[in-house]
Amino acid sequence: MDQNELFSACRHGYLEKLRQLVEERDVELNVRDVWDSTPLYYACLCGHEEVVLYLLEKGARCDPDTFDGERCLYGSLTTKIRQLLVQHKAITSQVIRRNPYDGFLRSLLDNLEFSDVTFVVHGETFRFHRCVLAARSRYFYERFASKWKHRDVIRNNHPLVDPDAFRAVMEYIYTGRLQIDVGLVDDCLRLARQFGLDTLDARLNLQKAQATFFVKTKFTTRIANQWTTLVVEPQIGSNELHYNFGNLARHAIPDVGSSGDVDDLSLDEDAFWSGLSDVIFDVEQKRFRCHKVFVCNRSEYLRALVTDHFHESVVTATGIPVIKVGGVTADIFRAVVQFIYQDFVTDLTAENVLDLLDTAELYLLPGLKKQCATVIAANLDRNCVIPILRTARALQLPRLQAVCVQFVASHIELLVREPELKKLIAEDAAQVSNREDTDTIEVVDDIRCCITNNLQTLSQTEEAHARLLLIDALLQELGLDA
């Protein structure tokens, strides 16, 4: 839904809506719709200069030597927009994605830690992680389960396998993104088909066809001469990466064979996935067979447990450490594992969300905290809103804090007599050093701001005035003035 709103805001030039999506909801900018177009392209095409500038400043990519870059430049409605694209050099591919999960996946390519398989292609060496390759490609799963089972180094000198194309396709396996020289398109297509990457195969063929048509229908050869790079990005609504790594998580979670898409696992397949794990967490006598490349790079807390040589642990017959984890239930740890691998929790409910929020704080998982905050915000009521507001402050969750304040402002008639609200106001007032009568009180200021924000009709203004009078009366009762 957020991505649909993103495309709509860029087409219509709704800058404030765009700011809200980017700054409050962390919407990814470099996505594509079903026509393989980006939000930046629509902003250029529709002539919204401020939106184009904002997108570029926030990391929207439009590499100058790519088909996308030329398409944005050629389709720009105004000269000013074309100048903006040129001046920004339309953000290079070095820009890191704003989404922490995408950043994590990209970092795995640069971080050789925990890699367990090496490919040598025409003398060039590449190190990867078996669990990632097997989760993303049936080809690699079958090879690692059979002929490559005991091989740490795989060599390939086939004349049709280009090292640069191999590197690009492996980057796609890890990140869902591919950027290549146009001369390598056919080499990448061959590898995509061999590795069973149907989505990449289809996207490359589509990009190739679109680019060819685009060049042929223009009255200049400049684009044909300058376009040197082809980029494949995840499409809007695409969750292939999350699904593939979510399957890996399901194999890591105990009793995986009893639920989900993998209930028909053969013993051999179950043994294969278990064999890829390199660390086991024992939680309430349930064993989670995980992978260091995921847990250590997603949670510094779990990394500390894994690398703490003074932590008591046992080792399996195959040399895998078994780390006993306390202070958390198996159900909550299951949700943590889901998030670490697939970036969302399947069974996040009002019943388990507060326990999971505490664990997310302990395990240093800010993304999980945000997801918990979203569920909490949707289940606020007058009995819990003030305690949750305190929690939002303590855990530095500004969005949840804003939702709580808005709830209080909207229900001030019911909450104005609540002891918890009075206590919070008094505490905020006491925190101001050497407070004078006219000094502001944080929670009161926030509530007043919500009440008076975006008033458009006389009836809304009158209602807001009545609510402000209730706050004034409450402050008078508490002997405060703000």
N, C-alpha and C positions, 0 to 999 in steps of 0.2 A: 504494500500500500504506500509506504514512504517513497519508494522509487517511482511509482506512478505520479505521486504528487511532485516529485523532483522534475520529471519530464514536463509536467504541466506548467510548473513555475517558470521553467526555462523557455518554453514556447510562448507564454503570455507575458513574460517580463516581470513576474511578481518577485521583486528582490527581497522584500521582507519575509515572504514565505520561504524563499530559498535560504535566507539566513537562519531561520528557525530550524529548517530541516538539517542544515549542515552543523550548526553550532549547538543545537539542543538534542538532536536525534542521531548525530554522527552518521548521516547518510553518505554512502560511498558515491563519489562523483564520476568515477571512471567505469560506468556501467553502460550496457547497450540494450536497446529495445529489440523487438522482433524484426525491425528493419535494419538492424546492425548499426544504428545511429546513436550518438552520445548526447548527453544534455548540452555540452558545449556546442555541438553542431547545430542544434535547434536554436540556441541563443544567437549564434552567428547568423543563421538563415533568417531569423525573424527580426534582426536588427536591434537587439537589446544590449546596448553598449555597457551599461552598468552591470548587467548580469554577466556578460562575457568577462569583464575585468574581475569581478568577484570570483568567478569560477577559476580563472587563471591563478589568482592570488591564493586560492585554497587548494591548489594542486591538480586541477583538471589538466589532463595531458592532451597535447595536440602536437606531437613531434614533427618538426619541420620537414623531415625527409620521408614521411610516411604518407600512405594513402589518406588516412584520417586528417593529417595536417593539411594536405593539399585540398581535400574536400571542404574543410572548414574555411580555408582561405578563399577558395573559389566561390563558395556559397555565401560568403558574408554579404549582408545587405548594404553595408556602408563602407566607405573608405576608412573611416575612423576605426571600425572593427578590424579591418585588415591590418591597419597600422598597429593596433594592440597586439595582434597575434605575432607580428614580426618582431615588435619590441620585446615581447616576453620570450621570444624564441620558442614560444608555445610549449613551455615546461618540458624539459627533457625526460628521458626514461629513468634518470637517476632519482626522480621524485619518488619517495616512499609512500605507499598507500597509507591513508589515514586509518584504515581499519586494522586494529592490532592483530587480528587473526591472520589477515593477509600478510602483514609484516612478519609475523612469526613464521609462516610457511616460506616466505622469501628468504628469511635468515638461515633456514636450514641448508640452503644451497651454498651459503658462504661459510657456514660453520661445520667443520669436519668432525666435531665431537660426536661420538656415538655412531659414526658411520661403520658399516660392517660388510660392505662389498665394494670392490673396485673394478671399474671397466677401463680397459686400455683399447682405444680406438685409433688405429694407425699411429701408435706411439704416444697419443695424448691420454693422460690419466684423469679419470673421473671417479670420485668417491661418493657413494650414496647410502641409503638406508633400505634394507630389504623390506621392512614392514611398510614403508611408504610406497615402494614400487609395486609390491604384491597387492596392496589395497586399491591401487589405482588402475592396475592393468592385469587382466587375466593371463596375458602372455608371460609376464614376469612371475606371477603366482605359479603357473605350471612349470616354468623352468626351475625356480627355487625349490619346488617340491620334488623335482626329479633330477635332471642331468646337472644342475648347478647346486644341488643340495649341500655338497661338501666343498664347494669351490669358493674361495675368497676373492679370486682374481679371474675375471672373464675377459678374454682378448677377442677382438674382432678386427680383421684386416680386409673385410669384403670391399671390393672396389665401389659398390653402390652405397656404402655407408659413409657419409661425410661427417667428420668430427664436429663441425660447427652446427650442422643440422641435428646431430645426436644431442649436443649440448642444449639446443633450443627446445627440442621435444622433451627432454628430461626436465627442463625448467617448467614446461607446461604441465607435466605430471605433478610437480610439486605445487605450483601456484595457480594453474588454470590460465596462465598468460603466456603468450609466445610473441617474440619480436625477432624477425629474421630479415636478412637481405632477400630481395625478391628473387634473386638467382637461386635461392635454396628452397623455394616453394615445393618443387617436385621431389627433392630429397626428403623434405619433412613429410610430405604426403606418403611416401613409401614407408617411412618409419611409423607414421600414425597407423597405417593399415596393418603393418607387421605386429605392432604392439596392441592392436585391438582398441585404439582410441577413436571410437566412432564419432564422438562429438568434434574432436579436433579435425578429423578427416572432412566432415561436413562443413565446418567453419572455414577451413582453408580453401576448399573448393568454392564456397560462396564468396569469400574475399577475393579470390583470384578472378572469378567471373565478374564481380562488381567492378573491380579495378580495371579490368580490360575494357568493359563497357564504358566506364567513366572516361578513360583516356581516348577511346575511339570517337566519343560524341563531343569532344571539345575541339575548338578551332585553333588550338595552339599545341605545339609539341613541347612546350616548356614543362608541363606536368609530367609527360611521359619521360622526359629527360631527367627531371629532378626527383621523381618518386623512386626511392631506392629501398624502402623498408616496408614490410607488411607486419601489422600488429593484430593479434587475436586477443580479445579481452572477454572475461565472463559476461554473459548476457544477463539482462534484467530478469530476476526471478530464478536464475540458475543456482542450484544447490548441489551440484555434482560433487564438488570437493567435500562439502560437509557430509554428504551421504556416504561417500567412500570411506572417509576417516571415521565416520560414525559406525560403520560396519566393523572397523578395526576395534573401536571401543567395545562393541557388543561381544567381540571375541575375548576381550580382556576381562569383562565382567563375569563373575561366577554364575554358573547355571545358565550360560548363554544358550545352550541347546533347547531350553524349555520355552523360549518365546521369540517373537519377531520373525525376521526374514531368514534366520539361519537355523530353524528348528529341525531341518532335515540334514544336518551336517553328518557326513560319514566320519567314522573314527579316524581315518587317515587325514581328512581335512581338519578336523578338530586338533589333531596332534601337530599338524603343520603350523597352524596359527599359534598354538601354545609354544611351539619351538621358536617362534620369532621374538617372544618376550625376553627381556633381559633384566627385569626387576619385578618382584612380587611384593604386593602390599597385603599384609594380613590384618583384616579388620573384622572384629567379632568372629574370628575363626573362619572367615570367608577370604579366599585368596583371589586377588585381582592381579592378573598376569599382564603387566603393562610394559611400556617401551620408554626407555630413558629419553629418547629424542623428543618425545611429547611431554612427559611429566616434568622433566628437568628444565625444559625451555619455556614451559608455560607457567610454572609455579616455582618461585625461588624457595618457598617453604619446603616443597617436596624435594627440590634439588638438595637442600641442606640435609634432609633425612637420608637421601641416597648417598651423598658424598661424605657424610659424617662418619669418620673411621672409628669414633668412640661410641657410636650408637650400637646397641646390642642387636645383632641379627644372626640368623642362621643362613646356611647356603645349601641349595639343593644338590643332588648328585651330579647335576650338569653344570654346577658353578654359579647358579643364579641366586643373588641375595634375596632373602625373605625378610622384609622389614615390618615389624609389628607397629601398627598405628593405633593410638588410643585417643580418647576424647571426641570420637565421632562414631556415629552408627554406620552400619554397612549400607543402609539405604541412602544416607546423605553422601557417603563416599562414592557411591554409584553415580549420583548426580554430578559430583565433581569430575569424575572420570569422563562422563558424557560431555561435559562442557570442555574439558581439556582437549578432547579429540575433535569434536564437531562444532564447538563454539555455541552450543545452546543445550538446554536441558529439556528432555522430552516430558518428564513428569513433574514439572514445577507447579505446585499448588499452594493455596492459602494455608494449608496445614503444615507443610514442610518448609515454607519460604523463609521464616525467621531463623530457623536452625541453619539453613543453607547460607543465609546472609552472614551469620556469625562465622561459619566455616570459610566462606569466600574471603572475608576480612583476614582471618588467620592465615589462609593459604596464599594471600597476596594475588587475588584474581579479580581485578577491577571490573572486567567485563561481566563476570558472573554477578558481582554486586549490582551492576546496572540492571541486569535481567531480573534479579530478585526485587529491586526497587520498583520496576514496572509492574510486577504482580502485586506487590504491596499497595501501590498507588491505586490499583483498580479495586482494592478491597477495603478501603478506608471506611471507618464509621466513627461516630462521636466518642465511643468508648476507647478507641485505640489511637486516634489521630495525634494527640499530644505526645504519648510515649514514642510513637513512630517518628514524630518530628525531632524529638531528642536524639533518637537513633540515627536519623539522617544527618544531623549535625555532627555527631560523634564520628560517623564513618565517612564523612565528607561526600555526601550524595546530594548535590545541589538540586537536581531535578526532583528527587523525592521530597526534598525540603520545600521546594516551590509548590508542589502539588498539595502538600499538607497545609501550608499557609493559605493556599487558595480554598481548600476545603473549610478551614476555620473561618475565613472571610465570608464564604457562602452560607455558613451555618452559625454565624455569630449569635443569632437569637437563641440558639439551643446551647451554645458553648459558653456564653458569657458568665454563667454561674458555676461552671465546672471548676472545682478546686485545682485540678491539674493545670488549667490555663492560668489561673491566678498565680500559682506557684512559679510557672515559667516566666511570667511577666516580672514578678518580683526578683527572680534570679537574674534576668537580663538587666534589670535596673541596677542591681547590686554590683554587677560586673563593671560598671562605668566608674572609674576612679574619681573620687572627689566630685560626685555627681551633683550638678545644679538642678534646680526645679525644672528648667526648660530643656535639659539634655534629652536626646532621643533615646528610645528603648527599641532594640533591634526587632523583636517579634511584633511590637505594636506598629512600628513603621512598615514592616512587611505586610501586615494585615491591612493597614490603611491603604497602602499602595494597590493591593489587589481589589479592594472595594471601589476605589476611584478610577481604576484603569478602564479605558475604553467605554466610557459612558456616552451614549448616543441619543437617548430620548429623555424627555422630562420625567417620565415615570421611573426610569433607571436612576436618574439623578436624585429624585426624592427618596427612593429606596436606599441608595447609598448614604444619603444624609442621615436617615434613621439609624443605619448601622453604625455610622461614625459616632452618633450620640450615645449609643450603647457602650462603645469603647470608652468614651469620655467619662461616662458614669462609673464604669468599672475602675478606671484609673483613679477617680475621685475616692471611690470606696477603699482603694489600696493606699491612699495618701500619696499618690504620684501625679506628676504633671509632665506630659511629654507631647 
